[in-house]
Amino acid sequence: MITFLTILVGLGMLATLGTLFAGMVGMVRGSEDLHRSNALMRWRTTLQGVTLALFALLLFMMRG
């Protein structure tokens, strides 16, 4: 179970980083699609929260 959670945390980190880079690329290009920019921000914060929750669960399981 710990290995599975470790993999999920790693995938969550990569997904968060991917959405962050997608938002940065859109900002650098000067894209004026505010809906896409807001959607990427919501996805990034959601992924970040889920990843942190999984990380906390992983630490709790490793401790006990």
mmCIF file as gemmi writes it, N, C-alpha and C atoms, coordinates in Angstrom:
data_model
loop_
_atom_site.group_PDB
_atom_site.id
_atom_site.type_symbol
_atom_site.label_atom_id
_atom_site.label_alt_id
_atom_site.label_comp_id
_atom_site.label_asym_id
_atom_site.label_entity_id
_atom_site.label_seq_id
_atom_site.pdbx_PDB_ins_code
_atom_site.Cartn_x
_atom_site.Cartn_y
_atom_site.Cartn_z
_atom_site.occupancy
_atom_site.B_iso_or_equiv
_atom_site.pdbx_formal_charge
_atom_site.auth_seq_id
_atom_site.auth_asym_id
_atom_site.pdbx_PDB_model_num
ATOM 1 N N . MET Axp A 1 ? 0.823 -1.201 0 1 0 ? 1 A 1
ATOM 2 C CA . MET Axp A 1 ? 0 0 0 1 0 ? 1 A 1
ATOM 3 C C . MET Axp A 1 ? 0.862 1.257 0 1 0 ? 1 A 1
ATOM 4 N N . ILE Axp A 2 ? 1.981 1.202 0.709 1 0 ? 2 A 1
ATOM 5 C CA . ILE Axp A 2 ? 2.859 2.37 0.765 1 0 ? 2 A 1
ATOM 6 C C . ILE Axp A 2 ? 3.461 2.65 -0.613 1 0 ? 2 A 1
ATOM 7 N N . THR Axp A 3 ? 3.822 1.591 -1.338 1 0 ? 3 A 1
ATOM 8 C CA . THR Axp A 3 ? 4.372 1.768 -2.683 1 0 ? 3 A 1
ATOM 9 C C . THR Axp A 3 ? 3.328 2.398 -3.6 1 0 ? 3 A 1
ATOM 10 N N . PHE Axp A 4 ? 2.091 1.94 -3.495 1 0 ? 4 A 1
ATOM 11 C CA . PHE Axp A 4 ? 1.005 2.491 -4.307 1 0 ? 4 A 1
ATOM 12 C C . PHE Axp A 4 ? 0.8 3.977 -4.013 1 0 ? 4 A 1
ATOM 13 N N . LEU Axp A 5 ? 0.783 4.345 -2.736 1 0 ? 5 A 1
ATOM 14 C CA . LEU Axp A 5 ? 0.623 5.761 -2.376 1 0 ? 5 A 1
ATOM 15 C C . LEU Axp A 5 ? 1.802 6.601 -2.844 1 0 ? 5 A 1
ATOM 16 N N . THR Axp A 6 ? 2.999 6.039 -2.781 1 0 ? 6 A 1
ATOM 17 C CA . THR Axp A 6 ? 4.175 6.758 -3.254 1 0 ? 6 A 1
ATOM 18 C C . THR Axp A 6 ? 4.06 7.052 -4.745 1 0 ? 6 A 1
ATOM 19 N N . ILE Axp A 7 ? 3.597 6.061 -5.499 1 0 ? 7 A 1
ATOM 20 C CA . ILE Axp A 7 ? 3.413 6.261 -6.939 1 0 ? 7 A 1
ATOM 21 C C . ILE Axp A 7 ? 2.333 7.314 -7.197 1 0 ? 7 A 1
ATOM 22 N N . LEU Axp A 8 ? 1.24 7.257 -6.445 1 0 ? 8 A 1
ATOM 23 C CA . LEU Axp A 8 ? 0.171 8.252 -6.614 1 0 ? 8 A 1
ATOM 24 C C . LEU Axp A 8 ? 0.652 9.662 -6.287 1 0 ? 8 A 1
ATOM 25 N N . VAL Axp A 9 ? 1.457 9.801 -5.245 1 0 ? 9 A 1
ATOM 26 C CA . VAL Axp A 9 ? 1.991 11.117 -4.893 1 0 ? 9 A 1
ATOM 27 C C . VAL Axp A 9 ? 2.893 11.627 -6.02 1 0 ? 9 A 1
ATOM 28 N N . GLY Axp A 10 ? 3.731 10.754 -6.56 1 0 ? 10 A 1
ATOM 29 C CA . GLY Axp A 10 ? 4.598 11.147 -7.675 1 0 ? 10 A 1
ATOM 30 C C . GLY Axp A 10 ? 3.801 11.569 -8.897 1 0 ? 10 A 1
ATOM 31 N N . LEU Axp A 11 ? 2.76 10.804 -9.226 1 0 ? 11 A 1
ATOM 32 C CA . LEU Axp A 11 ? 1.916 11.167 -10.367 1 0 ? 11 A 1
ATOM 33 C C . LEU Axp A 11 ? 1.167 12.479 -10.114 1 0 ? 11 A 1
ATOM 34 N N . GLY Axp A 12 ? 0.722 12.677 -8.888 1 0 ? 12 A 1
ATOM 35 C CA . GLY Axp A 12 ? 0.057 13.934 -8.547 1 0 ? 12 A 1
ATOM 36 C C . GLY Axp A 12 ? 0.986 15.127 -8.674 1 0 ? 12 A 1
ATOM 37 N N . MET Axp A 13 ? 2.229 14.93 -8.275 1 0 ? 13 A 1
ATOM 38 C CA . MET Axp A 13 ? 3.21 16.014 -8.401 1 0 ? 13 A 1
ATOM 39 C C . MET Axp A 13 ? 3.463 16.336 -9.872 1 0 ? 13 A 1
ATOM 40 N N . LEU Axp A 14 ? 3.589 15.31 -10.696 1 0 ? 14 A 1
ATOM 41 C CA . LEU Axp A 14 ? 3.81 15.535 -12.131 1 0 ? 14 A 1
ATOM 42 C C . LEU Axp A 14 ? 2.603 16.207 -12.785 1 0 ? 14 A 1
ATOM 43 N N . ALA Axp A 15 ? 1.4 15.793 -12.392 1 0 ? 15 A 1
ATOM 44 C CA . ALA Axp A 15 ? 0.188 16.398 -12.949 1 0 ? 15 A 1
ATOM 45 C C . ALA Axp A 15 ? 0.086 17.867 -12.543 1 0 ? 15 A 1
ATOM 46 N N . THR Axp A 16 ? 0.418 18.165 -11.302 1 0 ? 16 A 1
ATOM 47 C CA . THR Axp A 16 ? 0.401 19.558 -10.834 1 0 ? 16 A 1
ATOM 48 C C . THR Axp A 16 ? 1.42 20.392 -11.599 1 0 ? 16 A 1
ATOM 49 N N . LEU Axp A 17 ? 2.602 19.841 -11.783 1 0 ? 17 A 1
ATOM 50 C CA . LEU Axp A 17 ? 3.642 20.547 -12.526 1 0 ? 17 A 1
ATOM 51 C C . LEU Axp A 17 ? 3.231 20.761 -13.975 1 0 ? 17 A 1
ATOM 52 N N . GLY Axp A 18 ? 2.584 19.762 -14.567 1 0 ? 18 A 1
ATOM 53 C CA . GLY Axp A 18 ? 2.131 19.887 -15.949 1 0 ? 18 A 1
ATOM 54 C C . GLY Axp A 18 ? 1.107 20.988 -16.125 1 0 ? 18 A 1
ATOM 55 N N . THR Axp A 19 ? 0.139 21.073 -15.221 1 0 ? 19 A 1
ATOM 56 C CA . THR Axp A 19 ? -0.866 22.128 -15.332 1 0 ? 19 A 1
ATOM 57 C C . THR Axp A 19 ? -0.253 23.499 -15.054 1 0 ? 19 A 1
ATOM 58 N N . LEU Axp A 20 ? 0.724 23.549 -14.169 1 0 ? 20 A 1
ATOM 59 C CA . LEU Axp A 20 ? 1.412 24.809 -13.907 1 0 ? 20 A 1
ATOM 60 C C . LEU Axp A 20 ? 2.135 25.287 -15.159 1 0 ? 20 A 1
ATOM 61 N N . PHE Axp A 21 ? 2.862 24.382 -15.817 1 0 ? 21 A 1
ATOM 62 C CA . PHE Axp A 21 ? 3.576 24.753 -17.046 1 0 ? 21 A 1
ATOM 63 C C . PHE Axp A 21 ? 2.611 25.129 -18.171 1 0 ? 21 A 1
ATOM 64 N N . ALA Axp A 22 ? 1.487 24.423 -18.276 1 0 ? 22 A 1
ATOM 65 C CA . ALA Axp A 22 ? 0.505 24.757 -19.308 1 0 ? 22 A 1
ATOM 66 C C . ALA Axp A 22 ? -0.023 26.178 -19.088 1 0 ? 22 A 1
ATOM 67 N N . GLY Axp A 23 ? -0.274 26.536 -17.844 1 0 ? 23 A 1
ATOM 68 C CA . GLY Axp A 23 ? -0.722 27.898 -17.549 1 0 ? 23 A 1
ATOM 69 C C . GLY Axp A 23 ? 0.342 28.936 -17.829 1 0 ? 23 A 1
ATOM 70 N N . MET Axp A 24 ? 1.597 28.588 -17.525 1 0 ? 24 A 1
ATOM 71 C CA . MET Axp A 24 ? 2.688 29.527 -17.783 1 0 ? 24 A 1
ATOM 72 C C . MET Axp A 24 ? 2.9 29.736 -19.283 1 0 ? 24 A 1
ATOM 73 N N . VAL Axp A 25 ? 2.802 28.664 -20.052 1 0 ? 25 A 1
ATOM 74 C CA . VAL Axp A 25 ? 2.957 28.784 -21.506 1 0 ? 25 A 1
ATOM 75 C C . VAL Axp A 25 ? 1.858 29.646 -22.089 1 0 ? 25 A 1
ATOM 76 N N . GLY Axp A 26 ? 0.637 29.456 -21.622 1 0 ? 26 A 1
ATOM 77 C CA . GLY Axp A 26 ? -0.466 30.286 -22.088 1 0 ? 26 A 1
ATOM 78 C C . GLY Axp A 26 ? -0.275 31.747 -21.74 1 0 ? 26 A 1
ATOM 79 N N . MET Axp A 27 ? 0.291 32.01 -20.563 1 0 ? 27 A 1
ATOM 80 C CA . MET Axp A 27 ? 0.527 33.388 -20.147 1 0 ? 27 A 1
ATOM 81 C C . MET Axp A 27 ? 1.633 34.03 -20.982 1 0 ? 27 A 1
ATOM 82 N N . VAL Axp A 28 ? 2.689 33.263 -21.275 1 0 ? 28 A 1
ATOM 83 C CA . VAL Axp A 28 ? 3.801 33.793 -22.065 1 0 ? 28 A 1
ATOM 84 C C . VAL Axp A 28 ? 3.357 34.085 -23.498 1 0 ? 28 A 1
ATOM 85 N N . ARG Axp A 29 ? 2.5 33.22 -24.039 1 0 ? 29 A 1
ATOM 86 C CA . ARG Axp A 29 ? 2.002 33.427 -25.398 1 0 ? 29 A 1
ATOM 87 C C . ARG Axp A 29 ? 1.052 34.61 -25.486 1 0 ? 29 A 1
ATOM 88 N N . GLY Axp A 30 ? 0.585 35.069 -24.371 1 0 ? 30 A 1
ATOM 89 C CA . GLY Axp A 30 ? -0.329 36.204 -24.362 1 0 ? 30 A 1
ATOM 90 C C . GLY Axp A 30 ? -1.749 35.801 -24.711 1 0 ? 30 A 1
ATOM 91 N N . SER Axp A 31 ? -2.075 34.56 -24.439 1 0 ? 31 A 1
ATOM 92 C CA . SER Axp A 31 ? -3.422 34.073 -24.732 1 0 ? 31 A 1
ATOM 93 C C . SER Axp A 31 ? -4.442 34.855 -23.906 1 0 ? 31 A 1
ATOM 94 N N . GLU Axp A 32 ? -5.499 35.28 -24.566 1 0 ? 32 A 1
ATOM 95 C CA . GLU Axp A 32 ? -6.521 36.054 -23.87 1 0 ? 32 A 1
ATOM 96 C C . GLU Axp A 32 ? -7.74 35.206 -23.533 1 0 ? 32 A 1
ATOM 97 N N . ASP Axp A 33 ? -7.576 33.888 -23.542 1 0 ? 33 A 1
ATOM 98 C CA . ASP Axp A 33 ? -8.659 32.991 -23.18 1 0 ? 33 A 1
ATOM 99 C C . ASP Axp A 33 ? -8.686 32.852 -21.66 1 0 ? 33 A 1
ATOM 100 N N . LEU Axp A 34 ? -9.43 33.719 -21.01 1 0 ? 34 A 1
ATOM 101 C CA . LEU Axp A 34 ? -9.466 33.748 -19.549 1 0 ? 34 A 1
ATOM 102 C C . LEU Axp A 34 ? -10.144 32.515 -18.975 1 0 ? 34 A 1
ATOM 103 N N . HIS Axp A 35 ? -11.091 31.939 -19.709 1 0 ? 35 A 1
ATOM 104 C CA . HIS Axp A 35 ? -11.768 30.737 -19.229 1 0 ? 35 A 1
ATOM 105 C C . HIS Axp A 35 ? -10.783 29.589 -19.09 1 0 ? 35 A 1
ATOM 106 N N . ARG Axp A 36 ? -9.907 29.41 -20.072 1 0 ? 36 A 1
ATOM 107 C CA . ARG Axp A 36 ? -8.911 28.341 -20.019 1 0 ? 36 A 1
ATOM 108 C C . ARG Axp A 36 ? -7.908 28.592 -18.902 1 0 ? 36 A 1
ATOM 109 N N . SER Axp A 37 ? -7.516 29.834 -18.738 1 0 ? 37 A 1
ATOM 110 C CA . SER Axp A 37 ? -6.57 30.191 -17.688 1 0 ? 37 A 1
ATOM 111 C C . SER Axp A 37 ? -7.158 29.902 -16.306 1 0 ? 37 A 1
ATOM 112 N N . ASN Axp A 38 ? -8.421 30.269 -16.1 1 0 ? 38 A 1
ATOM 113 C CA . ASN Axp A 38 ? -9.08 30.005 -14.815 1 0 ? 38 A 1
ATOM 114 C C . ASN Axp A 38 ? -9.267 28.517 -14.585 1 0 ? 38 A 1
ATOM 115 N N . ALA Axp A 39 ? -9.594 27.782 -15.645 1 0 ? 39 A 1
ATOM 116 C CA . ALA Axp A 39 ? -9.773 26.338 -15.512 1 0 ? 39 A 1
ATOM 117 C C . ALA Axp A 39 ? -8.452 25.666 -15.131 1 0 ? 39 A 1
ATOM 118 N N . LEU Axp A 40 ? -7.359 26.104 -15.744 1 0 ? 40 A 1
ATOM 119 C CA . LEU Axp A 40 ? -6.052 25.545 -15.396 1 0 ? 40 A 1
ATOM 120 C C . LEU Axp A 40 ? -5.686 25.859 -13.954 1 0 ? 40 A 1
ATOM 121 N N . MET Axp A 41 ? -6.019 27.043 -13.479 1 0 ? 41 A 1
ATOM 122 C CA . MET Axp A 41 ? -5.725 27.409 -12.099 1 0 ? 41 A 1
ATOM 123 C C . MET Axp A 41 ? -6.531 26.54 -11.131 1 0 ? 41 A 1
ATOM 124 N N . ARG Axp A 42 ? -7.806 26.301 -11.453 1 0 ? 42 A 1
ATOM 125 C CA . ARG Axp A 42 ? -8.628 25.434 -10.595 1 0 ? 42 A 1
ATOM 126 C C . ARG Axp A 42 ? -8.088 24.008 -10.588 1 0 ? 42 A 1
ATOM 127 N N . TRP Axp A 43 ? -7.712 23.497 -11.754 1 0 ? 43 A 1
ATOM 128 C CA . TRP Axp A 43 ? -7.149 22.153 -11.829 1 0 ? 43 A 1
ATOM 129 C C . TRP Axp A 43 ? -5.856 22.057 -11.027 1 0 ? 43 A 1
ATOM 130 N N . ARG Axp A 44 ? -5.01 23.088 -11.132 1 0 ? 44 A 1
ATOM 131 C CA . ARG Axp A 44 ? -3.739 23.058 -10.418 1 0 ? 44 A 1
ATOM 132 C C . ARG Axp A 44 ? -3.953 23.04 -8.916 1 0 ? 44 A 1
ATOM 133 N N . THR Axp A 45 ? -4.838 23.874 -8.428 1 0 ? 45 A 1
ATOM 134 C CA . THR Axp A 45 ? -5.055 23.901 -6.98 1 0 ? 45 A 1
ATOM 135 C C . THR Axp A 45 ? -5.724 22.618 -6.491 1 0 ? 45 A 1
ATOM 136 N N . THR Axp A 46 ? -6.618 22.056 -7.301 1 0 ? 46 A 1
ATOM 137 C CA . THR Axp A 46 ? -7.256 20.787 -6.917 1 0 ? 46 A 1
ATOM 138 C C . THR Axp A 46 ? -6.231 19.665 -6.877 1 0 ? 46 A 1
ATOM 139 N N . LEU Axp A 47 ? -5.42 19.574 -7.918 1 0 ? 47 A 1
ATOM 140 C CA . LEU Axp A 47 ? -4.38 18.535 -7.952 1 0 ? 47 A 1
ATOM 141 C C . LEU Axp A 47 ? -3.386 18.706 -6.815 1 0 ? 47 A 1
ATOM 142 N N . GLN Axp A 48 ? -3.052 19.936 -6.514 1 0 ? 48 A 1
ATOM 143 C CA . GLN Axp A 48 ? -2.117 20.212 -5.429 1 0 ? 48 A 1
ATOM 144 C C . GLN Axp A 48 ? -2.714 19.766 -4.089 1 0 ? 48 A 1
ATOM 145 N N . GLY Axp A 49 ? -3.983 20.054 -3.868 1 0 ? 49 A 1
ATOM 146 C CA . GLY Axp A 49 ? -4.632 19.651 -2.63 1 0 ? 49 A 1
ATOM 147 C C . GLY Axp A 49 ? -4.729 18.141 -2.489 1 0 ? 49 A 1
ATOM 148 N N . VAL Axp A 50 ? -5.091 17.462 -3.572 1 0 ? 50 A 1
ATOM 149 C CA . VAL Axp A 50 ? -5.186 16.003 -3.54 1 0 ? 50 A 1
ATOM 150 C C . VAL Axp A 50 ? -3.813 15.387 -3.287 1 0 ? 50 A 1
ATOM 151 N N . THR Axp A 51 ? -2.802 15.936 -3.937 1 0 ? 51 A 1
ATOM 152 C CA . THR Axp A 51 ? -1.444 15.412 -3.75 1 0 ? 51 A 1
ATOM 153 C C . THR Axp A 51 ? -0.974 15.606 -2.313 1 0 ? 51 A 1
ATOM 154 N N . LEU Axp A 52 ? -1.262 16.754 -1.736 1 0 ? 52 A 1
ATOM 155 C CA . LEU Axp A 52 ? -0.877 16.985 -0.344 1 0 ? 52 A 1
ATOM 156 C C . LEU Axp A 52 ? -1.619 16.05 0.608 1 0 ? 52 A 1
ATOM 157 N N . ALA Axp A 53 ? -2.888 15.793 0.327 1 0 ? 53 A 1
ATOM 158 C CA . ALA Axp A 53 ? -3.649 14.862 1.167 1 0 ? 53 A 1
ATOM 159 C C . ALA Axp A 53 ? -3.075 13.45 1.066 1 0 ? 53 A 1
ATOM 160 N N . LEU Axp A 54 ? -2.726 13.021 -0.14 1 0 ? 54 A 1
ATOM 161 C CA . LEU Axp A 54 ? -2.113 11.706 -0.32 1 0 ? 54 A 1
ATOM 162 C C . LEU Axp A 54 ? -0.76 11.634 0.378 1 0 ? 54 A 1
ATOM 163 N N . PHE Axp A 55 ? -0.005 12.713 0.314 1 0 ? 55 A 1
ATOM 164 C CA . PHE Axp A 55 ? 1.299 12.759 0.969 1 0 ? 55 A 1
ATOM 165 C C . PHE Axp A 55 ? 1.145 12.657 2.486 1 0 ? 55 A 1
ATOM 166 N N . ALA Axp A 56 ? 0.156 13.359 3.023 1 0 ? 56 A 1
ATOM 167 C CA . ALA Axp A 56 ? -0.099 13.286 4.47 1 0 ? 56 A 1
ATOM 168 C C . ALA Axp A 56 ? -0.511 11.871 4.872 1 0 ? 56 A 1
ATOM 169 N N . LEU Axp A 57 ? -1.348 11.236 4.063 1 0 ? 57 A 1
ATOM 170 C CA . LEU Axp A 57 ? -1.749 9.856 4.322 1 0 ? 57 A 1
ATOM 171 C C . LEU Axp A 57 ? -0.548 8.918 4.265 1 0 ? 57 A 1
ATOM 172 N N . LEU Axp A 58 ? 0.323 9.138 3.304 1 0 ? 58 A 1
ATOM 173 C CA . LEU Axp A 58 ? 1.53 8.326 3.181 1 0 ? 58 A 1
ATOM 174 C C . LEU Axp A 58 ? 2.416 8.477 4.406 1 0 ? 58 A 1
ATOM 175 N N . LEU Axp A 59 ? 2.613 9.695 4.865 1 0 ? 59 A 1
ATOM 176 C CA . LEU Axp A 59 ? 3.426 9.913 6.065 1 0 ? 59 A 1
ATOM 177 C C . LEU Axp A 59 ? 2.788 9.267 7.281 1 0 ? 59 A 1
ATOM 178 N N . PHE Axp A 60 ? 1.463 9.364 7.4 1 0 ? 60 A 1
ATOM 179 C CA . PHE Axp A 60 ? 0.751 8.747 8.52 1 0 ? 60 A 1
ATOM 180 C C . PHE Axp A 60 ? 0.921 7.231 8.509 1 0 ? 60 A 1
ATOM 181 N N . MET Axp A 61 ? 0.848 6.632 7.339 1 0 ? 61 A 1
ATOM 182 C CA . MET Axp A 61 ? 0.975 5.173 7.232 1 0 ? 61 A 1
ATOM 183 C C . MET Axp A 61 ? 2.404 4.707 7.488 1 0 ? 61 A 1
ATOM 184 N N . MET Axp A 62 ? 3.38 5.512 7.103 1 0 ? 62 A 1
ATOM 185 C CA . MET Axp A 62 ? 4.777 5.143 7.316 1 0 ? 62 A 1
ATOM 186 C C . MET Axp A 62 ? 5.15 5.238 8.789 1 0 ? 62 A 1
ATOM 187 N N . ARG Axp A 63 ? 4.508 6.142 9.496 1 0 ? 63 A 1
ATOM 188 C CA . ARG Axp A 63 ? 4.808 6.37 10.903 1 0 ? 63 A 1
ATOM 189 C C . ARG Axp A 63 ? 4.249 5.254 11.789 1 0 ? 63 A 1
ATOM 190 N N . GLY Axp A 64 ? 3.073 4.754 11.396 1 0 ? 64 A 1
ATOM 191 C CA . GLY Axp A 64 ? 2.378 3.772 12.232 1 0 ? 64 A 1
ATOM 192 C C . GLY Axp A 64 ? 2.745 2.418 11.873 1 0 ? 64 A 1
